[in-house]
């Protein structure tokens, strides 16, 4: 396998995917159970549109992704960034890819380094900076592969939301959605140490995952912030901080009583609809700009 930052297109179209995990943030280091129950039973989790695997290199690591592309010329593209222990086969990303393809928007499901089919040992390669580089490299090589400067959207769940926020200045997305995203890591660690019931993975205390994005938020706009009111991993206060500090246009959606994984079917439907409505702007947005706001 080459270490050059080139894009390789696997010849076969994907016809099947592993079944969805029984919770949104699955541990990508474990095999997906074949009898796992779909996490989003009210929403289709298998796209009917063209799907193909992409492979490229970042920091000498093999990174893999799946592109869902609808019919038509030069569709806009949303790139998804998954949570800490998840991967691109997350059921919510597959459901979102299907919903956006129906609108005429392509979706790239990325496996970050050390996760899913991508290379690297999770415990040694995982960092916020590394995931930002994965995301930025994916956008660059996809633009070269597709051959046109597409309108870009970003979607990030949990740590993936933080990754999108951190990458926004470089990528300048025309639309972005964060779901249950932390604005900093240290407050989560401090909370977990004080509350034995806090559900925070120990790896989150590693130096490589310490970050604070507060100073970057003022330069971010075109943002939809979604969060569960009763999120047991990332308190809803993070959503309010992100929304208050970012710039218009922006929108805040709080799921009443909602948890981190969006297990409530009504919240799942609201999530998909809100993302469809927000990303639909990409279909009529003006030519891609060099400034995000």
Helices and strands as residue ranges (DSSP letters): E 8-13, E 50-58, E 61-69, E 77-81, H 91-103, E 106-111, H 122-125, H 128-146, E 152-157, H 159-171, E 175-179, H 186-194, G 202-205, G 207-209, G 214-219, E 223-228, H 237-245, E 250-255, H 265-279, G 280-283
